[in-house]
Amino acid sequence: MHKIGVFSQETIDLLNEKYLQYNQPNFIENDPILIPHRYSRIQDIEISGFFAATLAWGQRKTIIKKCEELLEAMDHAPFDFIMNHSVSDLKLLQNFVHRTFNFTDLLYFIEFFKNHYSKFDSLEYAFMIENIEGKNIRINLMRFKEYFFSLSDFPHRTTKHISTPANHSACKRLNMFLRWMVRKDRKGVDFGIWKNLKTSQLICPCDVHVEKTARILGLTQRPKADWHMAEEITENLKFFDPLDPVKYDFALFGMGIENYFSN
């Protein structure tokens, strides 16, 4: 892992420039974060955001389209649907599928949410099972998966849709969702509706675009995109902003999308 102080002023300036360029309201319209931005109720934001992050495979246009299809079947009121649905309401979802995520998985997600929100008013508590003062989110992502599948009738096939550092996964989708919920600034892209977790505890979502850009900038030397790479990138980003390192996800992702270093 790089030690603090090895990054050039050029790299510092580039990351800050690109963070400011991409962390703008116009980023929302072409990204899955568009989905939770259609809601104002905190539970609707959390549920729709969690589905959007979970289904974030492939092209962003397709992801957005599939999320819209799912939420339309929930009458664009996911929290109300989850807490008050009937058996006939669930049948409206039976043909939903995105990649390997199918109706069986969806039914369990709905069951989990109903169980959780019958006890808590926010999904944030599911990520706060342990006190992680002074630590990153690693242990609580592990506990979150255990909690998510703590209902007695969970289908084993559904476990693949919730990643965990225990399996060395980079947990890209969960880390992206946490960035949405925890980060807050004046640009209005991320929501910042969760107040107990700190931005300094978050881990940078590590997808192919972030990985590619991070390698070029020397933020990682890990051989593959796993939890260790995500941690290494985040630790190096703390050189630029120790309190909010994951804000540079905008820069790394954006430069990857635009093939910045190929131009």
N, C-alpha and C positions, 0 to 999 in steps of 0.2 A: 504494500500500500504506500502511496505517496505520502511524504511528510509535509507538514505545513511549510509554506515558503518557497515551494519549487515552481509555482505557476507564474507565468509571465504576466506583465501588465496587459499585454495584448489579449491574452486569454480572459483575464478579469474583465476587461472592457467589452470584449465580444459577448460574454455570457450576460452581462448586465444590459447591453444593447438589445440582445435578442429576447431576454426576459421581458423588457419593456415593450418590444415590438409585438410579441405574441400574447401577452397578458392583457388583452383588450376585449371589450364587449363583442367585437366582430368574430372573435374566436369561437364564441358559443354556438353560432348558427350551424357550423359544420362539424361539431363534436358531440359525442354522446351526452355531454353535460347539458346539452340543450333540453333533454328529457326532464330532469328534475327542475329546470328553470321554468317549466310551465306551471309549477305549483307554488303555493304560498304557505300551506299548512306544513308544519315541520315533519309530521309523519308521512305525508304524501311525498315530500322531498326525499326523505330517507328511503322509503320503499322504492319509488321510481328510480332514484339514483342507484340503489343497490342492484336492481334489475339491469339498469343500463350498464353498470360496471361489470356485472356477471356475464352479460351477453356481448361484451366488447371483444369479439373475435372478428377478424376480417376487415372489410372496408367500412369506414365510418358511416357512409350513406346507408349501407345495408343494416348496420347495427341500429341506427336511428329508426329505420323503417320497421324493423322487427319489434322494437320497443313500443313504437306507436301502435302497432297491431295488438300487442299484449295489453296495453293500457286502454285501448278502445274497448276491448272485451271486458275490461273492468269499469267501463262507463266513465273513464277518466277520473276516477275517485278511488285510487288503490287502497287507501286506509279503510274507507268505508266498506269497500268490497271485501277486504280480508276479514274484517271484524263481523260482518253481517251477511255474508254470502249464504246461499242455499245450495243444495245439491244440483239443482237445475242451472244455477249460475255457473258452477264449475264446469258443467258440460259445454259451455260456450268456449272453454279454453282447451278442449280435448284435441284439437288439431294444431295447437301451437307447437312449433319446433324451430330451433335455431342451432345449426350445427349438431352437436350431440346433446343439447339441452332440450328435453322433451316434456310431455305432459306429466309423466311420473315425477320428474324433478320439480316441475312447477307446483304440483300439488303439495309436495313436502315443503317448499319455500313458503307457500301460503300458510301451511299448518304451523311452521316455525314462527312466522310473523304474528299470527293470531295468538299463539302461546306467549310470545315475548311481550306484545303490546297489551295483553291482559294483566301484565304485572308492572310494566314500565311505560313511561310516556315518551321515551326516546330510545332509538337504537344505540345511542352512544354507550349506554350502560353495558351492552353486550361486548364492548371493546375495553371495558374497565374492570374486568374480573379480578385482576391483581393490581396492586399499587406499583407503578413503574417509574416512580420519581427518580429522575436522573438517568433513566435508561430509555432506549428506543422501544418501538412498539412490538418487537419480536415476540416476547413471551405472551403478550396479550393476543396476538394473532393466533398463536398456538391454542390458547384458551378459548378464543372465539370459535374455532372449528369444533373443539370438544363440546362447547355449549350449543352450537348450531345443531349438532347431531346428538343431542342429549335426549331427544324424544324417543320413546321406545320403538316406534314403528318406522324409523328412517330407512329408506331404500339404500342399499349399499352402493348402487350405481351413482347415486346423487353426490356421494362424497367427493368425487373428482371435480365437482364444480366449486368447491371451497378449498382454496390452497392453504398451505401452512409451511412456515419455516422448518418445522420438524422434518419435512420431506425435502428440505433444501430448496424449495420453490422460491422464486423471486417474488411471488405473491403480487404480481403486477396489478391485477384488477382490484384487489383489496386495498393496496397502497394508493391506487388512483382514487378510489371511493373515499378513503380517509383524507386525502388531500382536498377533495371537494368539500367535505363536511367540516374540516378543521381550519384550513387556511382562510384568512380574511384580509382583504385590503380594499382600497378605494376603487379598484377596477371592476369589481362585481362579477368576476368569472367564477371563482370559488365562493362557497356559501358562508363558511365560517360560523355555522349555527351551533357547533359543539364547542363548549367552553372548558371542559375538564382536561382534554388531551392538549398537548402543546405542539406547536409546529416543529420545534426542535427535536421532538420524539418521532416524527414521521420518517418514512423511508421513501426514497425516490422510486416511483413506478418505473420498472425497467422493461420496456418493450424493445423491439428490433431497432426502432429509430433512435431511442435513447442510448441503447447499447452501442450502435454504430458511431454516434457523435461522441459519446464518452470515451471510446477507444481513441478516436482521432485526437481528442483534446488531452489525452493522458490521464483521464480520471479513473481509469480501471486498467488492470493488466490481467484480470481473471480470464480463464479460458472459455467460460460459458456463462450465459445469463441465468444465474441462480441467486439464492439469498445472499451469499457472500459478495457477489458482484453488486447487488443492490445496496448493501451496506457500505461497500468500498466507495462506490460512486457518491453516496450520501455523505460519508465522512469527508471526502475530498471537497464536496460542495460546501461543507461547513467553513472551509477556508474563505469562501466568498461571503457567506452569511451564516454564522453559527446558530442564529435563532430561527431561521426560516430557509434551510437549505433546499427544500423541495420546490421552492418557487422556480428554481432553474430547470425543473421539468419542462416548463414552457419553452425555454431556450433549446434544450437538448432535443426535445420532440420536434419542435418547429424546424430546426436546422436539418434534422433527419428527413422530415417530410419534403422539404424544399431542395434536398440534395445540395445543401449549401457548399460543401467541400468538393463537389464535382463540377461546380460552375467556374 
